[in-house]
Amino acid sequence: MRTNKFKTKVVALAIMLCAGPIAHGQQEQKFAQAQKQNAQALRQYTWKSRSQVRKDGDVKSTKLFLTRYAPDGTQVQVLLEEDSAKLPKFGLRGMIAKKKKEEAAELIEALQKLAKSYGELPPAKMHEFMGRATATLETNTPQPLLRLEASDVLQPNDSMTVWVDANTRRQRRIEINSSYEAKPVRIVSEFKDLPGGPTYMARSVVDYPREELTLSVENFDHQHDAHSMRNEGRQQ
């Protein structure tokens, strides 16, 4: 009986998301508010981030950072460890390796910038996405999820799909199909909840098949940051 009531509540929420301008606007506002509150709570933590670059299936670089938020809301990273593939330093081979490394660094930076543009959608673009997104209820998961999907988000013919917990509105997964230099780029991010705390991006992977290049970031070992909590209190 309790399960049926819960399912009825979830179905009603899905209907509200699709029902019309007024209901859709209310749900969009609630979703935006939940995201804002989650971002504020996450500022009270420091954590470790591991970034990895794979080319042709081989690991070329692994970096470990200590990550936190500055008082102005920007992320600050301190490099803790780095392990990169050894490259020739001298002669013609060294020159070629240096050029390839520079080109690879430019490509990696461009792909990271592309992923960030979707992860930090401007309010107007988020409003457009929520207004055009098709909402689908998924119940074949441990917790019912709402799948929000729309295309032409930042580029023609791109697509973004967001899964949120139907009850708490917390993000669970994002899949993006976009392009760079007219070649496909796929971005997948997965989210988890801290015990008694906010939701965080646990893992994000950017695939660029044209160059057989994969960029991944994992966030873990979150700790309460007393310094950040004091700054948060002063700002309020």
N, C-alpha and C positions, 0 to 999 in steps of 0.2 A: 504494500500500500504506500509506504514511504517512497519507494522507488518510482512508482507511477506518478506521484505528486511532483517529484523532482523532475522527471522527464517532461511533465506537463509544463512546469516552470521554464525549463530550458527551451522547449518548443515555442513557448510564448515569446521568449526573448528573441529567438531567431525570426519569428514573424514580425516582431517590432522593428528589427533591423531592416526588413524588406518592405514594411507596410506603407511608407510614404514619407514625405518631406519632414513633417513635424516629428514623428517617432524616430526617423533615421537621424535627424539632427540632435535629438536628445541622447540617443545612444552614442553618437559621435562625440558629444561633449563629455559624456561619462567616460568613454574610452580615453579621450585626451587627458582628462583629469587624473585617471588612474595611471597613465603613463608619466605624467608630470610628478605625481606623488612618489612613484617608484624611482624616478631619476633622482629626486631629492634624497630619498633614503639611501640610495647607492653611494652618494657622496660621503657617507660616513664610514666607508670601508677603504682599506688598501688590499691589493691582491697581486698575484703573480700572473703574468701573461707570457705564454710561449708562442713565438711566431716561427713558422717554418716555410722554407721555399723548396719546392720539388720541381725538377726539370727532367723530362723524359723518364719519370718514375724514380729518379735518384734524389736523395736529400742533398741540397747544395748549401743550405744555411739554416742554422737554428739559433734563435736568440731568446734569452730569458730576461724579462723585465719585472721590476717592481712598479706597480701602477697605482696612482691615486688621483684624486681631484684637487685642483687648486681652488682657492677661495672664489675665483671668478667663474668656476664651472668647467674649465678646460682640464683635459687629462694630462698628467705629468708622468713620464716614464723614465726610470733609471735602469740602465743596462747592468745586469748582474752577471750574465755569462753569454759567450758567443762562440759558436763552432761553425766555421765555414770551410768549404772545400779549398784545398791548396791549388793555386794557379801558378804557371810559369811567371818568373819576374824579369827575365833578361832576354835579349835578342828578339828576333821576329816573333817567336812564339809568345814571348812576354807582351809584345805590342798588341798582337791579335787578342790575347786573353784579356788585356786591359780594356780594349775597345768593346769586346763582347760583354765584359762586366759592366761597363758604363751603359751600354744599350739595355742590358737586362735590368739594371737599377732604374732606368727611366721607365721601362715597361711595368715593372713592379709598382713604382710610384703611381703610374697612371691607373693601374687596376685597383690599387688601394683607394685612390681618390674616387673612382667610380663606385666602389662598394660603399664608401662613406657617404656619397651623395644620396644613396637610397636609404642608408641607415639614419640619416639626419634630414629627412624630407622637410622643406619649409612648410609652415602651417597651411599656406594656400594650396600646396600640392597634396598635403595630407587630406585636406578638406575635399579636394577633387577625387582623390582615391576612395575615401569613405563614401562619397556621394555616388560614385559609379560602380563600386564593388558589388559583386554578386555574393550574397551570404548563403552558406550551406551549413547545416548542422551535421556533425559527424558524431555518432554514438558508439562506434566500434573501437573506442579507446578507453583507457582506465578512467578518464574524466571526459565528459562531453566537450567537444571543441566546436567553435565557430570558425569556418574557413571563409576568409574574405579575399576575393580575387578580382583584379582589374588589370587592364592593359593600357598602353600609351601613358605610362606614369611619368617618366622623364624623357623617354625616347620613343619615336614611332615604332609600334609593334613589339615593344618590350612588355613584360608582364610581372606582376608582383602578387604573391599569395601569402597571406598572413593567417596563422592559426592562433586563436586566443582561447583561453579557458572560458567556457560558456558561462560559468558562475562568477569567477573572480575577474575576468577580462585581462588576465595576465598573459603575456605573449608566451608562446610555446615553440613556434617555428616560423621562419620566413624563407621563402624561395623566390629568387629573382632570376629572370631570364632577360638578359640585356645584350649589348654588343660594344666592342671597342674596335675601331678601325674596320667597321662593317663585318666583324667576325664575332661569333657567339661567345658570351661570357655567362657563366652560371654561378650564382652566389647563394649559398645555403647557410643559414644561421639557426642554431638551436639554443633554447633558453632553459634555465633551471631556477629553482627558488632556493634562497639561503634559508636555513632553519630559523623560522620566526622572523625572517627579514624579507628584503625585496627580491625581485627577479633580476637575474643577470644573464648576459650572453655567455654561455658556456663554451661554445665552439662556433667558428665561422670559417667557411671554406670558399675560396674563389678559384674557379676552374677556367682556364683559357686554352681550349684544345688546340687552337692554331699553333701555339708554341709548345704544346704539351707541358704547360706551366700550371702549377697549383700552389696557391698561397693559403696557409691555414693559421688560425689564431685560437689558442685555448686559454681560458681564464679560470683560475683556481686559487685555492688557499686564501679565501677572503677573511680578513680580520677587521674588527672594529678599530677605527682610527680616532682616538680621543682628540687629537689636534683638529681633525676635520670637523668633529662634532662641536668643538668650541667655536670654530669659524662659522659654522652653520648657525649657531645660536646668536652670534654677533650680527650676522646679516639679517636675521629675522627681527 
